[in-house]
Amino acid sequence: MILPYLQKASGIRVLDVACGTGNYLRLAENFGAEVVGCDISESMVRICRDKGLKALFINDYHYLPFKDKTFGLALCVAAIPYSASPVTVLKELCRVLQDNGTLIFTYFNTLNFRITNYVIKYFKPSHPINHEHRFGPSLLRDISRIGLKPTYACGINYLPFPANEKPRRKRVLDLFARLENSIDETQLMHLSNETFTVLEKC
């Protein structure tokens, strides 16, 4: 999903917040982008450096250490659900994006039972991390107020997906091919593990 955007990133400054081990940064760099990565985890940044990536920062994505309108493309993949204030993160990403710049972010879909089970298993009810309920109509209103507009959204990793790297059985593939042809994209999004969203700075 992200690859086509990275393939067009030649000569563009690309920011990946919560960059993890830097896989997207390496891809973007290979396509000729000037890349910058941030992560709150020192160990993740160390792994990025071991891969030869240079422009890296250890920081909280609620407060980005960059000037306004610095980047043409920003990524925030599978990270915003962990934010205490997603709107703050989006405001910061909008601030550092150039006019007409693109922001790609993904978030977990808790209507997917495997993700719900994961959350229940690993996060106690008292844990400050919450998911999905922040991504309703109120956030969509906030997005437009911030200065971003959605240009594309879809669900990815449809159920049932394997817990390991074994290929899906043909029966399962056939079932989900029929499912995809019988329901609309909005319904399909609710069955997905993750929602992929593209925003543009107005």
C-alpha positions in Angstrom: 0.0 0.0 0.0 2.8 2.4 0.9 5.2 1.3 -1.8 3.7 3.4 -4.7 4.0 6.6 -2.6 7.7 5.8 -1.8 8.4 5.0 -5.5 7.4 8.6 -6.3 9.5 10.1 -3.5 12.6 10.8 -5.5 14.0 14.2 -4.5 11.4 14.6 -1.7 12.1 14.9 2.0 10.4 12.0 3.8 9.7 11.8 7.5 8.8 8.5 9.2 7.7 9.0 12.8 7.7 5.9 15.0 10.0 4.5 12.3 10.8 1.3 14.2 13.6 -0.6 12.5 13.6 1.8 9.5 12.3 -0.5 6.7 10.2 2.3 5.1 13.1 4.7 5.4 15.4 2.3 3.6 12.9 1.8 0.8 12.3 5.6 0.4 16.1 6.2 0.4 16.5 3.5 -2.3 14.0 5.4 -4.4 16.0 8.6 -4.1 14.2 10.4 -1.2 16.0 12.3 1.5 14.8 10.5 4.6 14.5 11.4 8.3 13.3 9.0 11.0 12.1 9.4 14.6 11.3 6.9 17.3 10.8 7.1 21.0 12.8 3.9 21.4 16.5 4.2 21.6 17.0 0.5 20.6 14.9 1.0 17.4 17.0 4.0 16.4 20.1 2.0 17.1 18.9 -0.7 14.7 18.2 2.0 12.0 21.8 3.3 12.4 23.1 -0.2 12.1 21.3 -0.3 8.7 23.2 2.7 7.6 20.5 5.3 8.1 21.8 8.6 9.3 19.2 11.3 10.0 17.5 9.8 13.1 16.1 11.3 16.2 15.0 9.8 19.5 11.8 11.7 20.4 8.1 11.7 21.2 6.0 12.2 18.1 3.7 14.6 19.9 6.5 17.2 19.6 8.6 17.1 16.4 11.9 18.9 16.3 11.5 20.2 12.8 10.7 23.6 11.2 7.3 24.2 9.6 6.8 22.9 6.0 9.9 20.7 6.0 8.7 17.4 4.4 6.8 16.5 1.3 5.7 13.1 2.6 5.2 11.8 6.2 4.5 8.3 7.5 3.0 7.2 10.8 2.5 3.5 10.4 0.7 1.4 13.2 1.7 4.0 15.8 -1.0 6.6 16.2 -3.3 4.3 18.2 -0.7 4.3 21.0 -0.9 8.1 21.3 -2.4 9.8 24.3 -3.5 12.6 22.0 -3.8 11.6 18.3 -5.0 15.1 17.4 -1.7 16.5 18.7 0.3 14.1 16.6 -1.7 14.9 13.5 -1.3 18.7 14.2 2.5 18.2 14.4 2.6 16.2 11.3 0.5 18.8 9.5 2.8 21.5 10.7 5.9 19.9 9.3 4.3 19.0 6.0 4.7 21.2 3.0 1.6 22.6 1.3 0.0 19.8 -0.6 2.2 17.4 1.2 1.0 13.8 1.9 0.5 12.1 5.2 0.0 8.3 5.4 -1.1 6.8 8.6 -2.5 3.4 9.7 -4.4 2.4 12.8 -5.6 -0.9 14.2 -9.2 -1.9 13.7 -10.6 -3.4 16.9 -13.7 -4.8 15.1 -11.2 -7.4 13.9 -11.5 -10.1 16.6 -7.8 -11.1 16.5 -6.7 -7.5 17.2 -9.3 -7.3 20.0 -7.9 -10.5 21.6 -4.4 -9.1 21.2 -5.3 -5.9 23.1 -7.2 -7.8 25.8 -4.2 -10.2 26.3 -1.4 -7.6 26.3 -3.0 -4.4 27.8 -4.7 -4.4 31.2 -7.9 -2.4 31.4 -6.1 0.3 33.5 -3.4 0.7 30.8 -3.4 4.2 29.3 -3.3 2.8 25.8 -6.7 2.7 24.1 -7.6 2.0 20.5 -10.1 2.8 17.8 -12.7 4.7 19.7 -10.6 7.8 19.0 -11.0 7.3 15.3 -14.7 8.2 14.9 -16.5 11.2 13.5 -15.0 13.6 16.0 -11.5 12.8 14.8 -12.6 13.3 11.2 -13.9 16.7 12.1 -10.6 17.5 13.8 -8.7 16.4 10.7 -10.4 19.0 8.6 -9.9 21.7 11.2 -6.2 20.8 11.4 -5.8 21.5 7.7 -5.7 17.9 6.4 -8.1 16.2 4.0 -8.5 12.5 3.4 -7.9 11.4 -0.1 -8.0 7.6 0.3 -8.7 5.0 2.9 -9.1 1.2 2.8 -8.8 -1.8 5.1 -5.8 -4.2 4.8 -5.0 -7.7 6.1 -8.4 -9.2 5.9 -9.5 -11.9 8.2 -8.7 -14.6 8.6 -5.0 -14.0 8.3 -2.5 -16.7 9.4 -0.6 -16.3 12.7 2.6 -17.3 10.9 4.0 -17.1 7.4 2.2 -20.2 6.1 0.2 -19.5 3.0 -3.6 -19.4 3.3 -5.5 -22.5 2.1 -7.3 -22.3 -1.2 -10.7 -22.7 0.5 -10.0 -19.6 2.6 -8.8 -17.6 -0.4 -11.9 -18.6 -2.3 -14.2 -17.7 0.6 -12.7 -14.3 1.0 -12.7 -13.6 -2.8 -16.5 -14.2 -2.7 -16.8 -12.1 0.4 -15.0 -9.2 -1.2 -17.3 -9.4 -4.2 -20.4 -9.4 -2.1 -19.9 -6.5 0.3 -18.9 -2.9 -0.1 -15.5 -1.3 0.9 -16.9 0.2 4.1 -18.1 -3.1 5.4 -14.8 -4.8 4.3 -12.8 -2.2 6.2 -14.5 -3.3 9.4 -13.2 -6.8 8.8 -9.7 -5.7 8.4 -6.8 -5.8 10.8 -5.7 -2.3 10.0 -7.0 0.9 8.2 -4.7 2.6 5.7 -5.4 6.3 5.4 -3.9 9.0 3.1 -4.3 12.6 4.0 -3.2 15.7 2.0 -2.3 19.1 3.5 -4.8 21.7 2.3 
